[in-house]
Amino acid sequence: VYTPTSTDYLKIIDQNDKLITTFTDLFKVPVKTPLELQAGNYFVNSMSAGNLDFMLYVVQKDADNYNSLVYNNL
């Protein structure tokens, strides 16, 4: 999991509402050190009253593009 978005208003939680990470913490992790998640259901939870724009990249561990750089032209 990787995101170029840094905000404490967005967080990833599991199906039991357990905090996995915030987008700010995830943003600080180098691209070559992805956050690995066990198989399961995860949700992006917004604690903001407004609509936030964000990008989230998820790649299967054995995929051809695993651990490759993500380019953002925004």
N, C-alpha and C positions, 0 to 999 in steps of 0.2 A: 504494500500500500504506500502510495506517495501522493503528496499534494503540494502545489506551488502556492497555496493559500495559507496565510497565517492569521488566525483569529481564535480567541478563546470562546467565542459564541457558538462554535461548531465543535461537536465531539463525536467520537465513535463509541457506541455502547454495544454490549452483547444483548442476547434475548432476555437476560435477567436484570437489565438496566445497570449492569456493572460497567463503570467507566473503563474503556480500553486506552484511549488517548484523546487529547484535544488536537485541533488542527495546528495550534501554535507549537505544541510539542512535536507533532509529526513533521511540521515544516522545518524544524531544526535538525532532523536526522538527514545525514548525507544520502544522496541518491543511491550510492553503491551499498548502503546499509538499510535495506527496506524493513518495514515493520512486517513480520510474518505472523499470520493469524491461523489458528487451527480451523478446521472445517466447522462451519456453524452459521448461525444467522447473526448478522451485524447490522446496525442502523446508524445513520448520520442524524444526530439530534441537534436541533437549533435552539439556543437559549436567547435568541434575538427576537424582538418584536417585528423587525423588518425582514424583508427578503434579502438574503445574502447570496451573492454569486460565488461559486467555488467550482474547482475541478478536483476530482479524486481519481487516481489511477490504481487499478487492481490488476495484477498479472498472476496467472497460475505459475507455481514454482517451477514446474518442468516445461514451461512454454519456451518457444524459441527466442522470444524477446525478454526473457527473465533477466534481471540485473542489467538491462540496457538503459541508456540515457533517455530521458523524456524531454522533448523539445516543445517549448511553448512560444508561439508567435504572437501572443496577445499584447 
